[in-house]
Amino acid sequence: MKTPTIKKDLVLFLCDILTLDDSLMKLNDFKGPVVLVVTKKDLLPKVLPEIGAEKLFHGANIQPGTPTMGSVLNGTAILSLSGNPYAAMANFELYFWKITCRLMNCNAWLPKIEKVTLECEYKKVNRLRRLVRAYAKNGQVRIPTEVHSSSVISTLTQCNCFIDIEAGKSLQKGDLVTVRYFSFT
């Protein structure tokens, strides 16, 4: 078996994208992390325990992606994500690389996280931790769009990171903020 050398190879090596309607019963034969896409109305929270999966958590105090769920079936880690594209991507970035590094006992694929200065304000106060798409360069970060809906992915072409905002906090121009860079940038 070829040893993965870059993130793309690692994803292909470890990750299989499954959907409930055609592949759920194949989980017993799969070895490695599994990513399943779910929504708030999805059947996975009920079906996974019925086939023997142990639920580790269901629900995350984060926007986007509150329906995120983690399970284990026959030694295989299952990460169930929101059905909204941006929410799924944000939570994939937040959880998948950390899980993968732990399973491989290797921190090489952990995301780059740093403190940078915000170039604009972000007045919205959220009751949950929030990941806002942004663009960071040379110690500065800006929010290139006003559109932050989880179903909108077109604005991601202008972004290379998330600003990780604590619950209950608004941001002012000049604030020092934490950014998490996308793994694919």
Backbone as ProteinMPNN parsed JSONL, in Angstrom:
{"seq_chain_A": "MKTPTIKKDLVLFLCDILTLDDSLMKLNDFKGPVVLVVTKKDLLPKVLPEIGAEKLFHGANIQPGTPTMGSVLNGTAILSLSGNPYAAMANFELYFWKITCRLMNCNAWLPKIEKVTLECEYKKVNRLRRLVRAYAKNGQVRIPTEVHSSSVISTLTQCNCFIDIEAGKSLQKGDLVTVRYFSFT", "coords_chain_A": {"N_chain_A": [[0.833, -1.179, 0.0], [0.592, 2.192, -0.896], [2.141, 4.875, 0.786], [0.545, 7.787, 1.935], [1.388, 11.06, 0.784], [0.61, 13.678, 0.448], [-2.095, 15.913, 1.333], [-4.363, 15.435, -0.319], [-3.948, 12.801, -1.213], [-4.081, 11.57, 1.289], [-6.754, 11.983, 2.027], [-8.048, 10.465, 0.043], [-7.007, 8.0, 0.709], [-7.959, 7.504, 3.331], [-10.694, 8.205, 3.488], [-14.073, 7.661, 2.708], [-16.851, 8.656, 0.941], [-20.104, 8.319, 1.861], [-23.566, 7.643, 1.291], [-26.834, 7.502, 2.736], [-28.847, 6.128, 1.269], [-27.591, 4.342, -0.562], [-25.28, 3.118, 0.488], [-25.032, 2.626, 3.267], [-25.155, 0.142, 4.585], [-22.747, -0.993, 3.926], [-20.909, -0.254, 5.766], [-19.948, -2.04, 7.7], [-17.944, -3.407, 6.396], [-15.975, -1.59, 5.875], [-12.888, -0.053, 6.607], [-11.497, 2.555, 8.314], [-11.747, 6.189, 8.625], [-15.029, 7.474, 8.159], [-17.159, 9.538, 6.298], [-20.286, 10.896, 6.588], [-23.027, 12.56, 5.197], [-25.436, 14.528, 6.76], [-28.635, 15.91, 7.741], [-30.74, 18.077, 9.73], [-33.146, 16.727, 9.692], [-32.512, 14.161, 9.098], [-32.176, 10.549, 8.921], [-30.032, 9.267, 10.067], [-29.233, 9.703, 12.868], [-30.98, 7.954, 14.143], [-30.73, 5.532, 12.753], [-27.986, 4.713, 12.777], [-27.387, 3.822, 15.523], [-29.08, 1.595, 15.495], [-27.807, -0.208, 13.814], [-25.679, -0.851, 15.282], [-23.786, 1.122, 15.855], [-21.893, 3.167, 18.047], [-22.842, 6.09, 19.538], [-20.944, 8.939, 19.932], [-21.111, 11.702, 20.191], [-23.721, 14.065, 19.559], [-24.685, 16.856, 18.02], [-23.351, 20.011, 17.987], [-21.975, 22.844, 19.538], [-21.792, 25.073, 17.671], [-21.775, 27.349, 14.933], [-21.542, 27.404, 11.479], [-23.242, 24.193, 11.533], [-24.555, 22.709, 13.622], [-25.903, 20.135, 13.673], [-23.894, 18.173, 13.651], [-22.429, 14.947, 14.127], [-20.749, 12.365, 15.888], [-19.647, 9.033, 15.698], [-18.931, 5.524, 16.327], [-18.318, 2.51, 14.672], [-17.663, -0.809, 14.747], [-14.935, -0.231, 15.25], [-14.486, 1.782, 13.446], [-14.29, 5.187, 12.781], [-16.932, 7.484, 12.535], [-17.991, 10.366, 11.065], [-20.553, 12.479, 10.991], [-22.031, 14.935, 9.067], [-23.51, 18.231, 8.59], [-26.069, 18.828, 6.12], [-25.934, 21.17, 4.674], [-23.867, 22.846, 2.369], [-21.651, 24.69, 3.048], [-21.634, 24.473, 5.837], [-21.081, 21.746, 6.116], [-18.504, 21.655, 4.971], [-17.085, 23.413, 6.685], [-17.267, 22.108, 9.179], [-16.148, 19.659, 8.516], [-13.504, 20.484, 8.064], [-12.959, 21.37, 10.661], [-13.19, 19.078, 12.343], [-12.339, 16.644, 10.955], [-9.538, 16.619, 10.239], [-8.287, 16.694, 12.719], [-9.217, 14.302, 13.879], [-8.167, 12.469, 12.011], [-5.389, 12.912, 12.271], [-5.04, 12.065, 14.893], [-5.772, 9.34, 14.693], [-3.761, 8.451, 13.0], [-1.56, 8.996, 14.475], [-0.035, 11.297, 13.988], [0.79, 14.635, 13.484], [1.017, 16.098, 11.17], [-0.945, 16.96, 9.393], [-2.552, 18.767, 10.656], [-4.524, 21.761, 10.828], [-3.351, 25.062, 9.933], [-3.265, 27.502, 12.363], [-3.665, 30.789, 13.449], [-3.138, 34.024, 15.018], [-4.437, 37.044, 13.872], [-4.922, 40.413, 12.581], [-8.046, 41.995, 12.398], [-9.527, 43.509, 9.598], [-11.962, 44.742, 9.264], [-15.244, 45.349, 10.702], [-17.319, 42.988, 12.475], [-20.379, 42.772, 13.314], [-22.415, 41.046, 14.076], [-23.72, 39.189, 16.711], [-23.453, 36.035, 17.99], [-25.124, 33.294, 19.57], [-23.791, 30.967, 19.728], [-20.493, 29.527, 19.226], [-18.847, 30.631, 16.283], [-17.922, 30.077, 12.886], [-16.654, 32.075, 10.562], [-16.374, 32.689, 7.174], [-13.432, 33.879, 5.531], [-10.645, 35.952, 4.379], [-7.25, 35.772, 4.742], [-4.061, 37.361, 4.96], [-0.657, 38.189, 5.254], [-0.726, 38.802, 8.065], [-3.156, 40.085, 8.377], [-6.751, 40.02, 8.241], [-9.731, 39.785, 6.345], [-13.269, 40.045, 5.806], [-14.724, 39.013, 3.042], [-17.339, 39.125, 2.083], [-20.816, 39.792, 2.653], [-22.572, 37.776, 2.798], [-23.385, 34.985, 4.59], [-24.675, 32.577, 4.704], [-25.224, 29.098, 5.245], [-25.822, 27.564, 3.043], [-24.681, 28.77, 0.865], [-22.051, 28.604, -1.35], [-20.548, 29.857, -3.262], [-19.156, 32.129, -2.445], [-16.906, 31.171, -1.25], [-14.77, 31.102, -2.977], [-13.422, 33.418, -2.63], [-12.125, 33.18, -0.271], [-9.818, 31.938, 2.257], [-9.736, 30.963, 4.759], [-11.229, 30.503, 8.063], [-12.68, 32.734, 10.394], [-12.547, 32.24, 13.743], [-14.921, 32.698, 15.972], [-15.775, 33.485, 19.253], [-18.635, 32.508, 21.221], [-21.263, 34.854, 21.741], [-19.846, 37.169, 21.125], [-18.983, 40.186, 19.435], [-17.101, 41.635, 16.735], [-14.596, 44.123, 16.282], [-13.062, 46.46, 14.029], [-9.592, 46.09, 13.81], [-9.363, 44.335, 15.923], [-7.672, 41.526, 17.391], [-7.824, 38.389, 16.057], [-8.59, 34.845, 15.887], [-7.674, 32.744, 13.26], [-8.396, 29.947, 11.189], [-6.879, 28.18, 8.778], [-8.013, 26.939, 5.601], [-7.677, 23.548, 4.601], [-7.226, 23.031, 1.939], [-6.029, 25.195, 0.744]], "CA_chain_A": [[0.0, 0.0, 0.0], [1.357, 3.427, -1.004], [2.007, 5.802, 1.911], [0.127, 9.093, 1.435], [2.392, 12.09, 0.972], [-0.034, 14.982, 0.48], [-3.436, 15.837, 1.91], [-5.306, 14.815, -1.249], [-3.732, 11.359, -1.11], [-4.552, 11.128, 2.594], [-8.21, 11.919, 1.987], [-8.421, 9.308, -0.766], [-6.549, 6.829, 1.44], [-8.716, 7.275, 4.55], [-12.069, 8.686, 3.539], [-15.025, 7.213, 1.715], [-18.078, 9.412, 1.101], [-21.222, 7.401, 1.79], [-24.895, 8.201, 1.469], [-27.73, 6.56, 3.395], [-29.662, 5.316, 0.374], [-26.923, 3.3, -1.333], [-24.047, 2.543, 1.017], [-24.932, 2.549, 4.719], [-24.919, -1.22, 5.058], [-21.372, -1.374, 3.633], [-20.033, 0.23, 6.829], [-19.31, -3.137, 8.419], [-16.798, -3.876, 5.633], [-15.048, -0.483, 5.636], [-11.94, 0.255, 7.683], [-10.984, 3.911, 8.179], [-12.772, 7.191, 8.901], [-16.138, 7.543, 7.216], [-17.878, 10.802, 6.368], [-21.675, 10.789, 6.153], [-23.692, 13.854, 5.211], [-26.752, 14.47, 7.394], [-29.316, 17.175, 7.992], [-31.512, 18.007, 10.968], [-34.262, 15.795, 9.524], [-31.962, 12.918, 8.573], [-32.44, 9.316, 9.65], [-28.811, 8.695, 10.639], [-29.195, 9.609, 14.327], [-31.761, 6.788, 14.578], [-30.292, 4.31, 12.077], [-26.646, 4.265, 13.186], [-27.441, 2.945, 16.702], [-29.774, 0.341, 15.164], [-26.877, -1.151, 13.184], [-24.616, -1.138, 16.233], [-22.831, 2.214, 16.033], [-21.921, 3.855, 19.336], [-22.85, 7.542, 19.36], [-20.015, 9.627, 20.82], [-21.746, 12.998, 20.422], [-24.666, 14.522, 18.536], [-24.939, 18.265, 18.246], [-22.148, 20.777, 18.291], [-22.29, 24.237, 19.865], [-21.062, 25.856, 16.682], [-22.464, 27.706, 13.692], [-22.576, 26.474, 11.06], [-22.996, 22.776, 11.748], [-25.036, 22.171, 14.888], [-26.292, 18.715, 13.695], [-22.733, 17.286, 13.536], [-22.501, 13.779, 14.999], [-19.615, 11.449, 15.832], [-20.004, 7.668, 16.109], [-17.949, 4.48, 16.033], [-18.908, 1.223, 14.313], [-16.628, -1.82, 14.518], [-13.63, 0.399, 15.239], [-14.41, 2.792, 12.398], [-14.813, 6.502, 13.16], [-17.943, 8.016, 11.623], [-18.262, 11.775, 11.275], [-21.761, 12.837, 10.26], [-22.003, 16.378, 8.901], [-24.689, 18.931, 8.117], [-26.325, 18.747, 4.682], [-25.632, 22.44, 4.021], [-22.5, 22.732, 1.854], [-20.638, 25.399, 3.824], [-21.601, 23.874, 7.174], [-20.378, 20.466, 5.997], [-17.093, 21.938, 4.749], [-16.514, 24.013, 7.889], [-17.14, 21.09, 10.223], [-15.157, 18.702, 8.023], [-12.202, 21.081, 8.373], [-12.791, 21.478, 12.105], [-13.093, 17.775, 13.011], [-11.726, 15.542, 10.219], [-8.074, 16.584, 10.306], [-7.899, 16.357, 14.093], [-9.477, 12.863, 14.025], [-7.21, 11.758, 11.17], [-4.056, 12.988, 12.89], [-5.03, 11.212, 16.086], [-5.781, 7.941, 14.26], [-2.476, 8.134, 12.371], [-0.507, 9.391, 15.406], [0.798, 12.205, 13.215], [0.189, 15.969, 13.459], [1.42, 16.789, 9.943], [-2.078, 17.494, 8.635], [-3.358, 19.695, 11.451], [-4.622, 23.044, 10.128], [-2.587, 26.21, 10.432], [-4.1, 28.406, 13.152], [-2.856, 31.916, 13.911], [-3.793, 35.277, 15.4], [-4.231, 38.109, 12.889], [-5.697, 41.621, 12.841], [-9.256, 42.123, 11.591], [-9.557, 44.747, 8.82], [-13.316, 45.286, 9.233], [-15.997, 44.905, 11.871], [-18.329, 41.937, 12.325], [-21.248, 43.167, 14.419], [-23.369, 40.01, 14.464], [-23.389, 38.45, 17.931], [-24.085, 34.711, 17.932], [-25.207, 32.61, 20.858], [-22.863, 29.839, 19.627], [-19.223, 29.758, 18.532], [-19.146, 30.753, 14.857], [-16.835, 30.068, 11.91], [-17.01, 32.996, 9.481], [-15.427, 32.596, 6.061], [-12.637, 35.101, 5.444], [-9.4, 35.881, 3.625], [-6.137, 36.276, 5.557], [-2.768, 37.477, 4.289], [0.295, 39.117, 5.874], [-1.123, 39.214, 9.405], [-4.442, 40.784, 8.322], [-7.857, 39.207, 7.746], [-10.926, 40.538, 5.974], [-14.454, 39.263, 5.476], [-14.968, 39.54, 1.704], [-18.739, 39.116, 1.688], [-21.83, 39.911, 3.702], [-23.391, 36.56, 2.734], [-22.812, 33.957, 5.454], [-25.595, 31.448, 4.766], [-24.562, 27.793, 5.111], [-26.102, 26.962, 1.735], [-23.969, 29.518, -0.173], [-20.648, 28.2, -1.456], [-19.859, 30.659, -4.27], [-18.28, 33.105, -1.796], [-15.682, 30.514, -0.783], [-13.674, 31.361, -3.912], [-12.74, 34.619, -2.152], [-11.718, 32.91, 1.116], [-8.794, 30.918, 2.498], [-9.737, 30.612, 6.179], [-12.376, 30.862, 8.899], [-12.422, 33.438, 11.641], [-13.164, 31.46, 14.81], [-15.474, 33.714, 16.87], [-16.375, 32.97, 20.485], [-20.064, 32.771, 21.427], [-21.613, 36.092, 22.416], [-18.87, 38.222, 20.884], [-18.912, 40.882, 18.15], [-15.72, 41.997, 16.445], [-14.356, 45.483, 15.805], [-11.876, 46.651, 13.196], [-8.375, 46.157, 14.611], [-9.308, 43.246, 16.903], [-6.851, 40.361, 17.122], [-8.743, 37.255, 15.958], [-8.018, 33.558, 15.541], [-8.104, 32.19, 11.972], [-8.065, 28.554, 10.866], [-6.767, 28.117, 7.321], [-8.573, 25.77, 4.934], [-6.641, 22.577, 4.26], [-7.038, 22.974, 0.482], [-5.446, 26.43, 0.201]], "C_chain_A": [[0.881, 1.247, 0.0], [1.104, 4.319, 0.209], [1.608, 7.172, 1.375], [1.171, 10.159, 1.746], [1.804, 13.494, 0.997], [-1.467, 14.812, 0.958], [-4.436, 15.164, 0.981], [-5.172, 13.298, -1.198], [-4.261, 10.813, 0.202], [-6.069, 10.992, 2.604], [-8.655, 10.705, 1.191], [-8.083, 8.004, -0.044], [-7.482, 6.487, 2.602], [-10.23, 7.431, 4.444], [-12.903, 8.146, 2.397], [-16.312, 7.998, 1.959], [-19.251, 8.468, 0.858], [-22.54, 8.149, 1.916], [-25.805, 7.109, 2.006], [-28.41, 5.624, 2.412], [-28.902, 4.214, -0.353], [-25.762, 2.604, -0.64], [-24.006, 2.294, 2.508], [-24.602, 1.144, 5.196], [-23.514, -1.722, 4.735], [-20.417, -0.978, 4.75], [-19.306, -0.896, 7.547], [-18.054, -3.639, 7.713], [-15.713, -2.819, 5.466], [-14.153, -0.264, 6.841], [-11.326, 1.631, 7.419], [-12.076, 4.903, 8.511], [-13.816, 7.223, 7.803], [-16.8, 8.902, 7.388], [-19.273, 10.587, 5.804], [-22.303, 12.165, 6.218], [-25.082, 13.691, 5.786], [-27.366, 15.859, 7.433], [-30.092, 17.018, 9.285], [-32.637, 16.984, 10.882], [-33.791, 14.413, 9.073], [-32.262, 11.735, 9.483], [-31.213, 8.77, 10.383], [-28.764, 8.662, 12.159], [-29.988, 8.419, 14.882], [-31.198, 5.486, 14.006], [-28.939, 3.813, 12.575], [-26.671, 3.419, 14.463], [-28.115, 1.594, 16.411], [-28.859, -0.675, 14.493], [-25.634, -1.378, 14.05], [-23.59, -0.041, 16.442], [-23.009, 2.833, 17.416], [-21.834, 5.355, 19.091], [-21.924, 8.164, 20.395], [-20.537, 11.017, 21.177], [-22.725, 13.275, 19.29], [-25.062, 15.946, 18.874], [-23.655, 18.943, 18.663], [-22.563, 22.221, 18.545], [-21.505, 25.17, 18.961], [-21.964, 26.167, 15.499], [-21.401, 27.94, 12.635], [-22.232, 25.045, 11.501], [-23.493, 22.172, 13.028], [-25.453, 20.701, 14.824], [-25.129, 17.727, 13.587], [-22.82, 16.156, 14.56], [-21.251, 12.925, 14.811], [-20.03, 10.102, 16.386], [-18.827, 6.742, 15.811], [-18.712, 3.198, 15.742], [-17.774, 0.264, 13.984], [-15.235, -1.196, 14.398], [-13.439, 1.465, 14.176], [-15.038, 4.089, 12.883], [-15.78, 6.996, 12.095], [-18.197, 9.467, 12.003], [-19.435, 12.155, 10.384], [-21.886, 14.356, 10.258], [-23.351, 16.932, 8.444], [-24.843, 18.763, 6.611], [-26.086, 20.053, 3.956], [-24.169, 22.448, 3.601], [-21.435, 23.436, 2.7], [-20.514, 24.809, 5.226], [-20.842, 22.552, 7.143], [-18.88, 20.699, 5.827], [-16.432, 22.468, 6.019], [-16.295, 22.96, 8.971], [-16.21, 19.959, 9.803], [-13.763, 19.219, 8.381], [-11.931, 21.088, 9.881], [-12.504, 20.132, 12.766], [-12.229, 16.746, 12.277], [-10.217, 15.479, 10.401], [-7.591, 16.231, 11.704], [-8.094, 14.848, 14.338], [-8.424, 12.065, 13.253], [-5.814, 11.759, 11.789], [-3.967, 12.104, 14.125], [-4.98, 9.731, 15.699], [-4.435, 7.524, 13.67], [-1.292, 8.433, 13.285], [0.514, 10.297, 14.707], [0.099, 13.564, 13.124], [0.477, 16.745, 12.182], [0.262, 17.453, 9.211], [-2.996, 18.388, 9.466], [-3.398, 21.05, 10.741], [-3.728, 24.109, 10.756], [-3.566, 27.151, 11.132], [-3.201, 29.537, 13.631], [-3.738, 33.1, 14.3], [-3.419, 36.337, 14.371], [-5.137, 39.286, 13.235], [-6.863, 41.736, 11.867], [-9.294, 43.491, 10.914], [-10.928, 45.423, 8.809], [-14.053, 44.839, 10.489], [-16.94, 43.764, 11.488], [-19.243, 42.09, 13.528], [-22.168, 42.06, 14.921], [-22.863, 39.26, 15.701], [-24.16, 37.135, 17.881], [-24.104, 34.085, 19.307], [-24.271, 31.399, 20.906], [-21.539, 30.31, 19.024], [-19.525, 29.779, 17.035], [-17.864, 30.756, 14.028], [-17.279, 30.917, 10.727], [-15.939, 32.904, 8.4], [-14.735, 33.938, 5.852], [-11.407, 34.88, 4.568], [-8.296, 36.528, 4.453], [-4.854, 36.292, 4.733], [-1.929, 38.499, 5.048], [-0.179, 39.666, 7.216], [-2.434, 39.976, 9.488], [-5.512, 39.804, 7.837], [-9.035, 40.117, 7.433], [-12.059, 39.559, 5.674], [-14.933, 39.785, 4.129], [-16.441, 39.618, 1.282], [-19.642, 39.304, 2.899], [-22.679, 38.645, 3.797], [-22.713, 35.458, 3.536], [-23.724, 32.742, 5.603], [-24.854, 30.139, 4.511], [-24.775, 27.151, 3.753], [-25.343, 27.64, 0.6], [-22.499, 29.1, -0.189], [-19.868, 29.061, -2.442], [-18.885, 31.651, -3.642], [-16.975, 32.483, -1.297], [-14.5, 30.742, -1.719], [-12.859, 32.578, -3.491], [-12.119, 34.414, -0.765], [-10.618, 31.858, 1.191], [-8.769, 30.455, 3.957], [-11.103, 30.893, 6.804], [-11.859, 31.765, 10.004], [-13.201, 32.667, 12.695], [-13.61, 32.441, 15.9], [-16.14, 33.052, 18.067], [-17.855, 33.333, 20.55], [-20.254, 34.094, 22.155], [-20.697, 37.272, 22.148], [-19.057, 38.851, 19.502], [-17.457, 41.312, 17.967], [-15.639, 43.411, 15.887], [-13.109, 45.503, 14.919], [-10.668, 46.817, 14.12], [-8.264, 45.081, 15.683], [-8.342, 42.157, 16.443], [-7.766, 39.147, 17.162], [-7.986, 35.986, 15.591], [-8.565, 33.126, 14.187], [-7.596, 30.769, 11.851], [-8.037, 28.462, 9.349], [-7.384, 26.841, 6.775], [-7.436, 24.828, 4.562], [-6.318, 22.58, 2.773], [-6.439, 24.243, -0.099], [-3.936, 26.361, 0.168]], "O_chain_A": [[1.809, 1.352, 0.801], [-0.046, 4.495, 0.613], [2.252, 7.682, 0.459], [1.763, 10.168, 2.825], [2.437, 14.413, 1.516], [-1.992, 13.699, 0.986], [-5.279, 14.396, 1.444], [-6.176, 12.588, -1.144], [-4.826, 9.72, 0.238], [-6.609, 10.015, 3.121], [-9.554, 9.984, 1.623], [-8.803, 7.015, -0.179], [-7.77, 5.314, 2.838], [-10.968, 6.844, 5.236], [-12.476, 8.175, 1.243], [-16.817, 8.005, 3.082], [-19.376, 7.887, -0.22], [-22.609, 9.182, 2.582], [-25.574, 5.925, 1.76], [-28.539, 4.432, 2.693], [-29.518, 3.219, -0.737], [-25.293, 1.58, -1.137], [-22.998, 1.779, 2.991], [-23.827, 0.987, 6.14], [-23.122, -2.782, 5.224], [-19.236, -1.324, 4.7], [-18.161, -0.722, 7.963], [-17.186, -4.234, 8.352], [-14.633, -3.126, 4.961], [-14.624, -0.29, 7.978], [-10.693, 1.83, 6.383], [-13.231, 4.507, 8.667], [-13.494, 7.015, 6.633], [-16.98, 9.364, 8.515], [-19.424, 10.144, 4.665], [-22.126, 12.873, 7.21], [-25.833, 12.816, 5.355], [-26.69, 16.858, 7.187], [-30.101, 15.938, 9.876], [-33.04, 16.428, 11.904], [-34.616, 13.578, 8.701], [-32.564, 11.904, 10.665], [-31.349, 7.893, 11.236], [-28.291, 7.672, 12.715], [-29.693, 7.935, 15.974], [-31.187, 4.46, 14.686], [-28.763, 2.612, 12.777], [-26.024, 2.373, 14.491], [-27.761, 0.577, 17.008], [-29.101, -1.878, 14.587], [-24.668, -2.008, 13.619], [-22.605, -0.257, 17.148], [-24.131, 3.003, 17.893], [-20.866, 5.838, 18.504], [-22.093, 7.947, 21.595], [-20.422, 11.457, 22.321], [-22.56, 12.763, 18.183], [-25.699, 16.201, 19.896], [-22.964, 18.497, 19.58], [-23.414, 22.756, 17.836], [-20.668, 25.95, 19.416], [-22.806, 25.358, 15.112], [-20.425, 28.64, 12.909], [-21.079, 24.736, 11.802], [-22.911, 21.196, 13.5], [-25.37, 20.034, 15.855], [-25.373, 16.529, 13.442], [-23.224, 16.366, 15.704], [-20.755, 12.783, 13.693], [-20.688, 10.029, 17.424], [-17.867, 7.12, 15.141], [-19.638, 2.838, 16.469], [-17.011, 0.497, 13.047], [-14.448, -1.593, 13.539], [-12.339, 1.996, 14.022], [-16.179, 4.097, 13.344], [-15.488, 6.936, 10.901], [-18.575, 9.76, 13.137], [-19.317, 12.15, 9.159], [-21.853, 14.99, 11.312], [-24.216, 16.192, 7.973], [-23.854, 18.575, 5.903], [-26.036, 20.059, 2.726], [-23.305, 22.091, 4.402], [-20.417, 22.828, 3.031], [-19.406, 24.664, 5.743], [-20.05, 22.268, 8.041], [-18.071, 20.022, 6.463], [-15.345, 22.024, 6.388], [-15.241, 22.932, 9.606], [-15.549, 19.36, 10.651], [-12.943, 18.484, 8.931], [-10.807, 20.842, 10.317], [-11.66, 20.053, 13.658], [-11.456, 16.037, 12.92], [-9.669, 14.413, 10.684], [-6.585, 15.536, 11.854], [-7.234, 14.2, 14.934], [-7.858, 11.104, 13.775], [-5.143, 10.728, 11.824], [-2.941, 11.47, 14.372], [-4.237, 8.956, 16.301], [-4.016, 6.376, 13.822], [-0.147, 8.16, 12.924], [1.726, 10.107, 14.809], [-1.065, 13.633, 12.728], [0.204, 17.943, 12.122], [0.474, 18.419, 8.478], [-4.095, 18.728, 9.028], [-2.413, 21.448, 10.119], [-3.4, 24.058, 11.941], [-4.577, 27.547, 10.552], [-2.113, 29.295, 14.154], [-4.918, 33.161, 13.956], [-2.247, 36.512, 14.037], [-6.018, 39.167, 14.086], [-6.688, 41.59, 10.657], [-9.116, 44.516, 11.572], [-11.038, 46.571, 8.38], [-13.532, 44.031, 11.257], [-17.304, 43.604, 10.323], [-18.938, 41.609, 14.619], [-22.65, 42.116, 16.053], [-21.736, 38.766, 15.73], [-25.384, 37.132, 17.745], [-23.207, 34.317, 20.118], [-23.988, 30.868, 21.979], [-21.476, 31.363, 18.39], [-20.375, 29.02, 16.569], [-16.858, 31.353, 14.412], [-18.174, 30.527, 9.977], [-14.747, 33.025, 8.68], [-15.353, 34.996, 5.975], [-11.16, 33.776, 4.082], [-8.396, 37.698, 4.822], [-4.586, 35.394, 3.934], [-2.432, 39.552, 5.44], [-0.049, 40.862, 7.478], [-2.794, 40.467, 10.558], [-5.207, 38.863, 7.105], [-9.305, 41.082, 8.146], [-11.826, 38.4, 5.334], [-15.489, 40.881, 4.06], [-16.739, 40.138, 0.208], [-19.257, 39.004, 4.029], [-23.418, 38.462, 4.764], [-21.601, 35.041, 3.211], [-23.557, 31.959, 6.538], [-23.963, 30.078, 3.664], [-23.998, 26.286, 3.348], [-25.355, 27.139, -0.524], [-21.794, 29.222, 0.812], [-18.638, 29.004, -2.46], [-17.874, 31.981, -4.262], [-16.038, 33.206, -0.959], [-13.35, 30.595, -1.306], [-11.727, 32.752, -3.944], [-11.641, 35.37, -0.153], [-10.495, 31.003, 0.314], [-7.91, 29.668, 4.355], [-12.001, 31.441, 6.165], [-10.743, 31.59, 10.493], [-14.406, 32.465, 12.543], [-12.785, 32.953, 16.657], [-16.973, 32.16, 17.907], [-18.275, 34.349, 19.997], [-19.502, 34.42, 23.074], [-20.755, 38.273, 22.861], [-19.265, 38.144, 18.517], [-16.683, 41.348, 18.923], [-16.5, 43.84, 15.12], [-12.222, 44.661, 15.055], [-10.71, 47.582, 15.084], [-7.206, 44.918, 16.29], [-8.213, 41.899, 15.247], [-8.415, 38.892, 18.176], [-6.881, 36.043, 15.051], [-9.778, 33.135, 13.977], [-6.518, 30.429, 12.34], [-9.066, 28.648, 8.7], [-7.295, 25.784, 7.401], [-6.339, 25.284, 4.24], [-5.225, 22.165, 2.386], [-6.346, 24.368, -1.32], [-3.284, 27.313, -0.258]]}, "name": "protein", "num_of_chains": 1, "seq": "MKTPTIKKDLVLFLCDILTLDDSLMKLNDFKGPVVLVVTKKDLLPKVLPEIGAEKLFHGANIQPGTPTMGSVLNGTAILSLSGNPYAAMANFELYFWKITCRLMNCNAWLPKIEKVTLECEYKKVNRLRRLVRAYAKNGQVRIPTEVHSSSVISTLTQCNCFIDIEAGKSLQKGDLVTVRYFSFT"}
